[in-house]
Amino acid sequence: MADWVTPKTDWTENDYFNLDPDYNRIKGDIQWIKDFSAKMYDDFPMLSMGDFTIDGFPADTFLNNIVDNVKKLENNLFKPPQDQDMSRYVGGSPGWDFRQLNIIESNILRLHDAMVGQWNLLPTMAFSMGTGVDEF
């Protein structure tokens, strides 16, 4: 399972979005939620989130697969009521701005917290291995 990395939810207009660490953090966190949810939910398909370089940067696939995968998580697992609508990339337009990055990463953080909260509320059965008696 991918490592969880706390999302950046305080983007400002002066911040720059980088493939590493920003894209890799977002991609890894989406994968973490997907992997963790498999403990409680049936499997469902996700879109590919590849390893891109600046030379092979497919803007529409790159940006839209992130947004679409967060939506897939929300639709198949749980959509926290505070989640905000995320914008898909339209060819020829600017990519995400700091507002969209805050929305995307805040939605991811709420999904994470919801999945961990659900896991922590699952009932467990207390039992001990053995009879508790010293003689056989």
Buried (B, 14 or more C-beta within 10 A) or exposed (E): EBEBEEBBBEBEEEBEBEBEEBBBBBBBBBBBBBEBBEEEBEEEEBBEBEEBEEEEEEBEBBBBBBBBBBBBBBEBBBBBEEBEEBBEBEEEEEEBEBEBBBBBBBBBBBBBEBBEEBEEEEEEEEEEEEEEEEEE
